[in-house]
């Protein structure tokens, strides 16, 4: 793992050379991508670091999204808006993510999990758009910290009772008492807030709306996946306990997902709509992980990757419109087909991927999740069908409201995108729709 961590530290030295960092990150993600050529359980093991297939997928996603973040944030460079500090903050965030996903010790995992919060906060406060970004940053910080402290005490208690915090040595504990239920909730809550689960999701729309495009992309692309990855790692410890509580998480996620989907249908801010749609997608992932089936686990991982690429691409599109028009309101930015005709194709491609149409990864993931959850309980069909229906409804609402209609402009202007923007959107869409050809990577 050090051969991945050292180049990231080295790239910070070139923080003033924007293109060098961009090429370095793309090259690093390419080299990492061709580095998985075996079927071992854990590999690259050493210095408390190591990877299995899920860690590998998540680190690859982090590297890929971060290289696209630098590509999308060209405006920071053009305006000379502290661009070298911007690169350093992003690379520190990537370093924290790589350490989190590859740590084989629960305590190191917890420390790096919390460490990723600081660069994200700096991104929102330093390069955000509106004055409300201070409130958004505070929300994010306190939501995450308040629910993470019980996790720290639970890990220390685990070390006290088991004598080890190594992830691959942990096995399921036979728990049953009242205090063990408290221990279970203390451990799981931190990750449910990070995913975020309905009722603990209030920090997410605020953080997304106030963050710069880099913050939104990394939040949607990777930081929400930290919660899912953490659940995969800690639920192993609480299998009997979790099976007696999973009805609560699944029903709450399904009802919350449907409710959030209805909220999406009345959003006027593009970014806010995409942020709420993330909550609806991630509620499906929680259902899949909580029912303890292979279908649920595989579907959860696939939806996390698919949603990371798709949501990040939609935030890029919203930012491209914001840079041209100066507003994210769906009332102001109507009729984009006449204003940015060739961008209409990318809006369409990413919107249909967001509603899980073939051949996107989201479709494969949602089918796996539906199979997993329905085999656990037949009653969940109601919630799942409503979630799928409304997911298509709010995506169509966003697409049709932004693309059609009359664009209000005294001058009949036409302002399509730059080559860099088309490349950026293509690099989001291509893996999202081509990875389905090799599903062995994901079907765990």
MOQUI-V211874 format. One record per residue. SS is DSSP state (@ for helix, = for strand, . for the rest). Layout:
ss: <SS/SS>
This chain:
ss: <./@/@/@/@/@/@/@/@/@/@/@/@/@/./././@/@/@/@/@/@/@/@/@/@/@/@/@/@/@/@/./././././././././=/=/=/=/././=/=/=/./@/@/@/@/@/@/@/@/@/@/@/@/@/@/@/@/@/@/@/@/./@/@/@/@/@/././././@/@/@/@/@/@/@/@/@/@/@/@/@/@/@/@/@/@/@/@/=/./=/@/@/@/@/@/@/@/@/@/@/@/@/@/@/@/@/@/@/@/@/@/@/./././././@/@/@/@/@/@/@/@/@/@/@/@/@/@/@/@/@/@/@/@/@/@/@/@/@/@/@/@/@/@/./././=/@/@/@/././././././././@/@/@/@/@/@/@/@/@/@/@/@/@/@/@/@/@/@/././././././@/@/@/@/@/@/@/@/@/././@/@/@/@/@/@/@/@/@/@/@/@/@/@/@/@/@/@/@/@/@/@/@/@/@/@/@/@/@/@/@/@/@/@/@/@/@/@/@/@/@/@/@/@/@/@/@/@/@/@/@/@/././././=/@/@/@/@/@/@/@/@/@/@/@/@/@/@/@/@/@/@/@/@/@/./././@/@/@/@/@/@/@/@/@/@/@/@/@/@/@/@/@/@/@/@/@/@/@/@/@/@/@/@/@/@/@/@/./././=/././././././@/@/@/@/./././@/@/@/@/@/@/@/@/@/@/@/@/././././././@/@/@/@/@/@/@/@/@/@/@/@/@/@/@/@/./@/@/@/@/@/@/@/@/@/@/@/@/@/@/@/@/@/@/@/@/@/@/@/@/@/@/./././././././././././././././@/@/@/@/@/@/@/@/@/@/@/@/@/@/@/@/@/@/@/./@/@/@/././.>
